């Protein structure tokens, strides 16, 4: 009799004849609980799978986007040599090299490779490689000369600019 009262207080259906939970009611209660747990697990798994698909798609896009990085670095070496030749004195040679240079730059830009401007900006070790620390009229830490251009590909630095950084005024 005490068990019957305890069962009623806890909200369990009691079979008055036997003083215990009926088989049907107890199994439906367990089944509903199991169903809710399994449904919750399913929803979490589905959400995790959607997140995985999105992450995999982003990673695939990044792989495709930067697949030609090594090629780009080799091309930049050629560009450096062309820029040195442009500084030559022969006027006809210089004109031809200027045209090649412009074409080369446009090809790089079409492929997402752009030169970084750094003269008169603050030194940033993520974008610049300091090869000299020189006295100048500029404030300390400002780039005063660019020895070799830096380049970025789709906003990622693929080659740091080689620069000379100001020490500031020396007295």
Secondary structure, DSSP 4 states (H G I P E B T S, - for coil): -HHHHHHHHTT---BTTTTB--HHHHHHHHHHHHHHHHHHHHHHHHHHHHHHHHHHHHHHHHHHHTTTHHHHHHHHHHHHHHHHHHTSS-HHHHHHHHHHHHHHHHHHHHTTEEEEP-TTSB--TTTEEEEEEEE-SSPTTBEEEEEE-EEEETTEEEEPEEEEEEEE---
